[in-house]
Amino acid sequence: MKYINKVFCSTWLVVLIIIPTSSSETPNLDAYSEVFSDQLIQPLQLKYTGDNYIHVGMILANLSLSEDRKFEDTKLGKKFKLFCKSFLYGSRGSSIHLVFLTDTATIPHIKRTLINQMGKTIFAGRMGMGSEIHSFQDIIDPEWIFPRSLRVEFVDLGHFSRNYRNQIDTMMKYYGFTEPSRIETLPDGRQVRLLFDKYQKDLFYIAPFYPEVFPESLQYILMLDVDLDLRIDLSELAEQRKLMADSEVIGVGAELTPHYHMLSKPHRVKYPDSDITTPGTKQGYNTGVVIYDLAKMRASESFKSQINEESYARLKEEYAFMGSVGDQDLFTQMGFKKPELFYDLPCGFNFQTYLNQLSKGEALELYSAYHNCKDDPKIIHNNSDASD
């Protein structure tokens, strides 16, 4: 039986009284006033930019909710809830600065979800996901420590559309190919509608501009997708930045499907000896988890020289495919051309669950060669829903 200090127990009893533990309860917002900055600010107004925080960014905006539907009940809301829960349960005490690129209408939904998960996490004390509390020992886990300091700021996503309209439209011309929706039948007989307009949104074309819009005091940011399940303290991801070479400005993991291999067929026909999109470090990137070293991006003339229409046109011509998923395609093509700019993030930090439900023929045959991650999953990327 674990020894529990009486003072520690008393502290927990106080916390249990003031922190809400059910999503149906109204959160005590005053208790979190130091955590959240309520105002929607411009990127340059970020306050907590020092190296005493791990800086984590996420895009969450443009929610379409009916009057009778809560954000928590939507597919996106459930994914965000899991992210918040896993982020907090995985904490080992690191100080975290969360930056949400969002809009005014979405802020209350982000706050409510995060606050409810904070309350439940403090109550559970890292009891283990899905387990029941049988005793006080199930609540107290010596490895779990709530973030030493947690600060949350909300940045106006619309800033990018207003100030980079021409640049975004230019990128979309090369990396925003779309087609009409269609119905596909899965091997188990289920039918799903595939929608291809998702990547027509500006938010998929803004990453190259992060170094310009964020204050120079912000040296880096870890950008994460909503559909992630964290099994680590985020300090472990941040530590990967220290392994990046001087020329490497972006740390990003592999796309664990033959997606880019199939797209680049014309290139390989033209250049039979080309090794791009072969399994390993050449198979293309997935931007669900990315380390943007903003300081290096600002200083790299090599990187900046690629962010223009002339470069996009050259890349499209050389690699013979039109992108369709935004800046992920741009970075993939840049990585083929200038691999020295990119750090290969180990696959365990972006372990994708996509099961290749819709692939046929060659893509299906190649799947296992590309989804060949031997690392223990540290961040699970739940991108397996074929209807997304």
N, C-alpha and C positions, 0 to 999 in steps of 0.2 A: 504493500500500500504506500502510495506516495505521501510524503510529508508536505503539508500545506500550511504555510505561515498564517497565523490568525489575522494579521493585519491585511495580508493579501486577500483573504476571504472577505473581510469587511469591505475592502475596496470594491470587490466584485459585487457584493450585495447592493452597494450604492449604484453601481453602473446598471445593474439589472432593473433598478427602479426607474431610472431616467431614460433608458434607451428603449424605443419601441421594438417589439419582437415579431410583429405580424404585419404582413403587407396590407391587411385590412384596416389597421390602425392609422390614425393621422400622425405623421412623424412630428416630433418636437423640433421644429426648424431652428429655434433659438439655440439648441444644444450644439448645432453644427455651424453657427455663424462664422466661426474662425476658419472652418474648412472651406466653405464655398464663397466665391465672389459672385454675387448675384447678377451683376451687370454684364451685358453683352459688350465686349470691348474690341477694339481694333488690335491686330496682331502686335504692333509696336508697343502696346500698352501692357503687355505681360509683365507681371511684377516679380514672380518667383523664378528668376532665370539663373541663379547661381549654381555652383557645383555642389552645394549642400543638398540638392534634390536630384532624384532621377526623373528626367523629363519624358513624359509619356503623352502621346497625342492620339486622338481618335476623331473620325468624322461621323457625326450623327445629327441629321437634320432632315427637313422637308417631310415631316411625318404627315401622313394622310389618315386621319382618324375620324370615324363616324361618331355621332354624339353618344351612342350606346356602347362604344367599344373602347376599352382602356388600352393604353400602350403596352402594359404588361401582358395582355392577352394576345397581342400580335406576334407573328413569327419573329420580327425584328426585336420586339420587346423581350421575348423569351431568350433570344440569343444574348441580348445585352445583360439580362439578369444573370445568366450563367457566367458571362465574362466578369461581372462585378463580384459574384460569389467566389469564383476561382481566384480572382486577383486578391481578394481579401483573405481567403483561406490559405493561399500560398505565401502570404506575407511572413517574413522573418524580421520585420522591424525597420525595413528601409524607408527613408523619407521620400515620398512620391509627390510629384507635381503633375496633376492630370490636366491636360489641355484639350477641351472639346471644341472642334470646329463645328459650329452649329448656328441656330437661329433663335430668336426670342421665344417662339412658340414651343420649342423643343426643350428648353431649359428645365421647366418644371418636371417633365417626365424623366429626364436624366437624374435630377436631384432626388426625386421620390424613390426611384429604383435603387440608386446608390445608397441613400440613407437607410432604406429598409434592410438592405443587405449588410450595411455596417452594423445595425442594431442586432440582427440575427447572428452575425459573426461574433460580435462581442459576447453575446449570450452563450453561443455554442462554444466559444473558446477553442476553435479548431477541433471539434469533436470528430470530424471526418464526414465527408459528403455521403448522405444517404443513410448514415447510421443513426441509431436511437440513443438517447441519453438514459443510461441505466444507473449511473452514479455520478457523484461530483468528479470522479477521476476521468469520466468521459468528456467533461467540459474542459478541464485544464490539461493542456498539452504543452510540455516544456519547450517544444520546438517552435510553437506558434507565437508570434509577437505582432500585435497590431502595428501598422505603420507608425514609426516614431513621430513623423509629422506628415500630414496629408493636406494638400492644397489643391483646390479645383478651380480652374478659370475657364470662362466661356468666350471663345473668339468668334467673331462674326465671319461665317463662311462666305457670305455675300461679298466680302472685301475682294476676294479673288475675281469674281465675275465682273465687278465694277471696274477694277483696276487692271485686269489682264484679259479683257474681252477679246482683243484681236489675237493675242498669243494662244488663248484657249481654243478659239475657233480654228486657228491654223493647225494646232495639234490634233483637233478632232477630225480634220480633213484627212490626216494620215493614219490616225490611230482610233478612229471612231466608226469603222465600217459597221453597218447594221443591215438587217433584212427583216421581212415580215415574220410575225409569230407563226408557229406551226405546232401541230400535235405529233408527238412521238410515243411509240409504245415500248415500254420497258420489257426486258426478258420475262418478268413475272406476269406480264399481261396488263399491268397498270398503264394508263395513258396519262401523259403530262403535257401541258402546253409550255413550249419554250418561247420565252420573251427575249427579244434582242435589243430592246430600247433602253435597258438599264444603263449602258455605258454612254448614253447621250447626255448624261448629267455632267455639269461642269466639274463636280468634285473629283472626277476621275482624271483630271488633266491639270492639277494644281501643284503636284509635288516638286517640279523643277523650280518653282518660285518660292519655296519655303525659305531659302537663304536670304532672299531679298526682303520678305515681309516680316520675318521675325526679328526681334532686336539682336544686335551683334553680341550682346551678353549671353544670349542663348547659344551655346556651343554645339549642341546636338539635340535631337529629339527621336524617340522611339515611336514610330507610327504603327498602330495596331488596328486590324480589322475588328469589327464588332463580334464576329462569330468565332471567338477564340476561347479555349478552355486552358487556363494556365496551371501548370503543375510545379511552378518554381516561383521564387521571389524574383521580381523584375531586375534586381541587382545582377543576377546571373546573366541576363540578356545584355544589360549595360556593360558588363565586363568584357563582352566580345568586342566592344569598340577599341579597347586597348590592344587588341590583336591585329587591328587594321594597319596595313602598311601606309607610309606617308602619302602615296598616290591614291589610295583607296578612299573614296569620299562617301560611298554608300555600301552598307552591309545588307545583303538580301539573300534569301534562300532559293533553292531550285523549284521550278514548277515540276511537280512530281507526276506528270502525265506526259504523253508524247504530243501534246498540243502543238508546240512549236516545230516539232519534227514534221508533223503533217503539213503545217502551213508553209514550210520552207522547201517543199519538194521541188519547185521550179529552180530554186537556187542550186540544189544538189545535182539536178540534171545538167545545169550549165557548168557547175564546178564539181565534178565527180570526186575530187580529192578533198573537198571541204569537210572539216570535222564539226562544223556548227550543228547544234541540236543533237549531237550524239550523247548517249547517257553519261552522266557525270557532271562536271562543271560547265559543260557547254549546252545543257538542255533547255536553257531559258530560265527566267525568274518568275517567282510568285511574290507579289508585294503585300501579302497579308500580314507580314511582320518585316519591318524595315528599320535599319539604323541609318538615319541621315546625319552625317557629320557636317553640320552646317558651317562650321569654321573652315573646314577643308573645301567644301563646295564653293564658299565665297572666294577662296584663294586660288582655286583650280581653273586656269585658263583653258585647259583641255576639256574640262566638263562644260564650262560656259560656252565654248565654241560649238557644242553640239545642240544647244537649245535655240534653234532657229529653223526656218522653213527650208533653207538650202540644205542643211544637214539632214532633216527629215526626208527630203526627196532623195538624197544620195543613199541613205540607209534603205529606203523602200526599194530603190532600183537595185542595190547590191544584193539584198536578201530576199527580194522578190515576193514579199507578202505585205498586204495591207493590214494594219493592226485593227483590233476591235475591242480591246479592253483598256484603252487609255494609256496612262504613263507606264504601266507595267510593260506594254509592248515597246514603248520607246526605250526603257531601260534595258530590256532584253536585246534589242538591236544594237544599242550602244555597247552592251557587254560583249557582243560578238565582235564589234569593231575595236573597242578600247577596253579589253578586260582588266587592264591595270587600274581602272577607276572603281572597280567593284570588289568587295570582300565577299567571299562565298560563306554565307552564314550556314553553320552545320544544320542538316535537315531536321534534327530534333527540335530546333527552335521554330519550325514551321512545318509540323507534321500534318499534312493534308489528308482528309478522310474521303475525298472524292473517290467513288468506287467504279468510275468508268461505266456507269449504267447505260449510256447511250452510244458507246463506241462500237464500231463494227470493223470487220476485216483487219487490215494492217494495224490500225490504232489499237484494237482489242488485243492483238497478238503481242504488241510492243509494250503494253501497259506495265507488266511486271518488271520489265527492264528499267523503266523510268520511275516507278514507285518503289525504288529499291533503297529504302532508308534503313540502315542497320542501327542507328542511334536510338536510345531511349527517348520517347516523346517528352519534351519539356513544355512545349506549347502545341496544343492540338487545334488544328484549323478545321472547323466543322463546315467545310464547303461542299458537302456531299449531296445537298438537296438539288436535284436536277431541275427543279422549277425556279430556282433563284436566278 
